[in-house]
Amino acid sequence: MSLAEILAALAVSTIVLATVSMIASLSLKMSGKVNASLSLDEEITKLHTSIRSIVSRQWTLLAGVPNISDGVEGAKQAIVLSHSIPEKNVLGWETALSTITYISSQKQIVHIFDTDENGGTSTSILASFVDNFSVEPIENYLKYDATFTYYSPSGVPILRRRAQGAVRFY
């Protein structure tokens, strides 16, 4: 009788342990997807607010959106801006160029600002986890489209989101 009781207890404990491990595995997968979703949402928000802030600034003009016929690498993936900045100690304006561009090898959208005539630049990251980015000027607006993908450490895509937006330029 005790052998039958031991086998029954062993069977019940095996079922309980299998259920607990299955629930733990599912919760880990779900937490990974939640983390990926939060990360992508944060990057999409950063992209929208950064582009709106940079492009719609006072004294900023659209210098161009390179296209394939211009022979520019990264066609349809860059925005060139001209900024008018008040000069120091002099009444007048100084003009500086900046570029919002997509760097596919780093999966980032960056803002590159020319800081001086000697070729010095300042670079800031606007968004990460970007698989694709394109820009199209329409009348007084820039329409942009980006695809964000969150990858697992092994390189498997966990979550993919597409973000579109438009910002007014002057």
JOKADA-V458028 format. One line per field, one symbol per residue. phi: phi as a letter, one per 20 degrees, with the letter a starting at -180 (. if undefined). burial: I if it has 24 or more other C-alpha atoms within 12 Angstrom, else O. A space follows every 10 residues. Layout:
phi: ???
burial: ???
//
This chain:
phi: .fffffffff ffffffffff ffffffffff ffffffffff fffffffgff fffffeffmd cfeqcgcgff mefngmcbcd cdddcffflc ercddcdbcd cddffdlcdc dddfebfenf ccdceebcme ebbbcbfcle cdecbcddcd dfgenefebc cdccabcedd
burial: OOOOOOOOOO OOOOOOOOOO OOOOOOOOOO OOOOOIOOII IOIIOIIIOI IIOIIIOOOI IIOIIIOOOO OOOIIIIIII IIIOOOOOOO OOOOOIIIII IIIIOOIIII IIIIOOOOOO OOOIIIIIII IIIIIIIOOO OIIIIIIIII IOOOOOOIII IOIOIIIIIO
//
